[in-house]
Amino acid sequence: MGTIVITGANRGIGLELARRYSRKGHSVLACVRSPEKAEALKELANVSVVALDVTDPASCQAAAKAAGPVDLLVCNAGVLIGRGLLDDDNYTVDSWATTMATNVAGPFNCTRAFLPNLKETKGKVAFISSSMGSSGLAKSGGVYSYRASKAAVTNLAVNLSLELTQYGIAIGAFDPGWVRTDMGGGTADLDVEESAVGLIERFEALSLETTGTFETYSGTRHPF
């Protein structure tokens, strides 16, 4: 059994991934901003809850130093601020900065911090992206800062794959689908269980032969 690090593990997809890896007997490092609020995680076997703010490189480094060898890093933490069109008042300078710092710089900070841990196992890295970040699939406007951040994090995964290959580390960007979570809303297509099962299968299939991929939870390749 391996060690799995999951950011944004206190709710939604992150929490469900932690539950399923726990049941499989893996050791899970569940990274959250506020461990005192992570009651659901504390009830799981094989799960250690660690404070980590993905926007703070020092916080990422501290969490990595406290961990041992890591087999899989799942960069799941994310925010969605502003769902409207150009006239949406939520698109402020601060909200753009928060979105990009969390959804793009966050995975970068975590990958850099946990690189020594991943080198020990020739592990894997999974970025949770979205079809909303695909220019090739764009069919509507709106949700601009989130879409831009997911396009950027997919681009980041592809480019990191070129560097990480030398260490035997595979990385991919994965679309969980439109999931019924706090972010996805109650009318979304998928329940969180179906998405998590598919994502775990994608993570297991990820290899140096497929590094740099952008896939859905069901294994369909996305255009960038």
Phi, psi and omega per residue, in radians:
M1 nan 2.608 -3.048
G2 -1.925 -3.123 3.087
T3 -1.884 2.196 -3.092
I4 -2.006 2.229 3.044
V5 -1.851 2.220 -3.122
I6 -2.220 2.145 3.035
T7 -1.590 2.697 -3.088
G8 1.058 0.752 -2.983
A9 -1.571 0.072 -3.016
N10 -1.531 -0.116 -3.129
R11 -2.791 2.974 3.015
G12 0.968 -2.362 -3.078
I13 -1.108 -0.710 3.135
G14 -1.034 -0.767 3.131
L15 -1.150 -0.722 3.140
E16 -1.178 -0.656 3.058
L17 -1.090 -0.746 3.110
A18 -1.064 -0.753 3.120
R19 -1.029 -0.819 -3.040
R20 -1.258 -0.680 3.075
Y21 -1.181 -0.606 3.070
S22 -1.064 -0.788 3.141
R23 -1.121 -0.530 3.126
K24 -1.358 -0.097 3.111
G25 1.590 0.118 3.102
H26 -1.301 2.716 2.983
S27 -1.518 2.151 -3.045
V28 -1.995 2.221 2.992
L29 -1.758 1.804 -3.059
A30 -1.622 1.952 -3.036
C31 -1.733 2.162 -3.099
V32 -2.449 2.782 3.110
R33 -1.295 -0.599 -3.061
S34 -2.251 1.522 -3.109
P35 -0.996 -0.521 -3.118
E36 -1.148 -0.290 3.138
K37 -1.764 0.036 -3.028
A38 -1.652 0.975 -3.073
E39 -1.109 -0.687 -3.115
A40 -1.101 -0.653 3.136
L41 -1.197 -0.636 -3.085
K42 -1.188 -0.284 3.126
E43 -1.490 -0.148 -3.060
L44 -1.575 2.501 3.065
A45 -1.297 2.621 3.040
N46 1.157 0.292 -3.083
V47 -2.022 2.209 3.030
S48 -1.915 2.257 -3.133
V49 -1.673 2.224 -3.059
V50 -2.220 2.432 3.071
A51 -1.316 2.242 3.116
L52 -2.714 2.191 3.024
D53 -1.875 1.926 -3.023
V54 -1.131 -0.327 3.132
T55 -1.454 -0.093 -3.090
D56 -1.988 1.833 -3.115
P57 -0.972 -0.635 3.141
A58 -1.133 -0.668 3.091
S59 -1.124 -0.719 3.108
C60 -1.122 -0.740 3.140
Q61 -1.119 -0.702 -3.140
A62 -1.116 -0.735 3.128
A63 -1.145 -0.699 -3.130
A64 -1.164 -0.684 -3.137
K65 -1.156 -0.473 3.141
A66 -1.450 -0.187 -3.099
A67 -1.727 2.793 3.022
G68 -1.670 -2.663 3.080
P69 -1.004 2.453 -3.094
V70 -2.098 2.246 3.134
D71 -1.567 -0.540 -3.119
L72 -2.603 2.223 3.017
L73 -1.890 2.075 3.117
V74 -1.884 1.927 3.141
C75 -1.599 1.620 -3.003
N76 -1.900 -0.379 -3.076
A77 -1.015 2.342 -3.127
G78 -2.860 2.828 3.093
V79 -2.301 2.699 3.031
L80 -2.304 1.912 -3.119
I81 -2.150 1.980 -3.133
G82 1.665 1.957 -3.113
R83 -2.006 -0.028 -3.010
G84 -1.668 -2.837 3.123
L85 -1.608 -2.842 -3.046
L86 -1.011 -0.477 -3.087
D87 -1.505 0.102 3.115
D88 -1.238 2.093 -3.097
D89 -1.206 -0.193 -3.140
N90 -1.287 -0.237 3.125
Y91 -1.453 1.361 3.123
T92 -1.793 2.946 3.076
V93 -1.021 -0.754 -3.115
D94 -1.174 -0.696 -3.113
S95 -1.215 -0.635 3.051
W96 -1.101 -0.762 -3.132
A97 -1.112 -0.737 3.131
T98 -1.127 -0.748 -3.128
T99 -1.088 -0.836 -3.105
M100 -1.234 -0.645 3.129
A101 -1.135 -0.682 -3.101
T102 -1.404 -0.876 -2.975
N103 -1.435 -0.368 -3.094
V104 -2.062 -1.032 3.124
A105 -1.113 -0.556 3.136
G106 -0.997 -0.962 3.070
P107 -1.035 -0.629 3.087
F108 -1.116 -0.837 3.139
N109 -1.020 -0.752 -3.100
C110 -1.206 -0.742 3.133
T111 -1.086 -0.766 3.127
R112 -1.122 -0.737 -3.107
A113 -1.176 -0.712 -3.057
F114 -1.590 0.068 -3.118
L115 -0.983 -0.798 3.106
P116 -1.042 -0.633 3.127
N117 -1.179 -0.672 -3.137
L118 -1.279 -0.584 3.119
K119 -1.059 -0.598 -3.085
E120 -1.100 -0.513 -3.063
T121 -1.977 -0.080 -2.936
K122 0.919 0.948 -3.016
G123 -1.373 -2.833 -3.076
K124 -2.282 2.737 3.077
V125 -2.246 2.316 3.105
A126 -2.155 2.131 3.029
F127 -1.700 2.236 3.038
I128 -1.462 1.890 -3.128
S129 -1.851 -2.527 -3.119
S130 -2.933 2.612 3.022
S131 -1.101 -0.361 3.124
M132 -1.193 -0.238 3.073
G133 -1.629 0.046 -3.131
S134 -1.574 2.088 3.069
S135 -1.167 -0.574 -3.120
G136 -1.229 -0.344 -3.127
L137 -1.833 0.041 -3.063
A138 -1.099 2.203 3.132
K139 -2.275 -0.102 -3.137
S140 -2.686 2.841 3.078
G141 -1.594 -2.864 3.118
G142 1.470 3.013 3.140
V143 0.886 0.768 -2.887
Y144 -1.148 -0.814 -3.073
S145 -1.194 -0.649 3.106
Y146 -1.156 -0.807 3.122
R147 -1.026 -0.788 -3.121
A148 -1.102 -0.690 -3.123
S149 -1.173 -0.642 -3.130
K150 -1.309 -0.558 3.004
A151 -1.102 -0.721 -3.117
A152 -1.180 -0.708 -3.092
V153 -1.265 -0.530 3.026
T154 -1.157 -0.774 3.072
N155 -1.035 -0.693 3.121
L156 -1.088 -0.762 3.131
A157 -1.072 -0.766 -3.131
V158 -1.080 -0.768 -3.113
N159 -1.277 -0.642 3.063
L160 -1.109 -0.532 -3.138
S161 -1.050 -0.527 -3.129
L162 -1.209 -0.553 3.128
E163 -1.512 -0.695 -3.013
L164 -1.299 -0.359 -3.134
T165 -0.978 -0.653 -3.101
Q166 -1.090 -0.369 3.123
Y167 -1.712 0.049 -3.105
G168 1.351 0.339 -3.089
I169 -1.825 2.180 3.093
A170 -1.687 2.550 3.137
I171 -2.434 2.507 3.099
G172 -2.553 2.781 3.027
A173 -1.871 2.382 -3.009
F174 -2.334 2.331 3.099
D175 -1.621 2.030 -3.118
P176 -1.345 -0.078 -3.026
G177 1.522 3.107 3.092
W178 -1.531 1.847 -2.917
V179 -1.942 2.483 3.113
R180 -1.307 1.489 3.075
T181 -2.266 -3.099 3.073
D182 -1.028 -0.652 -3.139
M183 -1.343 -0.764 -3.060
G184 -1.329 -0.475 -3.140
G185 1.545 2.892 -3.038
G186 -1.314 -0.230 -3.118
T187 -1.728 0.132 -3.104
A188 -1.141 2.877 -3.016
D189 -1.275 -0.647 -2.915
L190 -2.021 2.577 2.906
D191 -1.472 2.766 -3.014
V192 -1.148 -0.496 -3.137
E193 -1.133 -0.805 -3.133
E194 -1.101 -0.737 3.124
S195 -1.095 -0.802 -3.097
A196 -1.119 -0.711 3.111
V197 -1.059 -0.789 3.137
G198 -1.143 -0.715 3.137
L199 -1.094 -0.749 3.132
I200 -1.065 -0.698 3.084
E201 -1.090 -0.686 3.122
R202 -1.168 -0.714 3.129
F203 -1.107 -0.706 -3.131
E204 -1.159 -0.580 -3.110
A205 -1.417 -0.310 -3.121
L206 -1.070 2.340 -3.109
S207 -2.610 3.078 3.077
L208 -1.110 -0.417 3.098
E209 -1.278 -0.449 -3.098
T210 -2.003 0.141 -3.104
T211 -1.014 2.538 -3.076
G212 1.510 0.127 -3.089
T213 -1.291 2.756 2.994
F214 -2.286 1.832 -3.001
E215 -2.267 2.763 2.979
T216 -1.422 2.953 3.080
Y217 -1.042 -0.402 -3.120
S218 -1.682 0.024 3.039
G219 1.697 0.099 3.093
T220 -1.404 2.314 3.084
R221 -1.271 2.352 3.095
H222 -1.705 2.524 2.898
P223 -1.279 2.602 3.132
F224 -1.362 nan nan
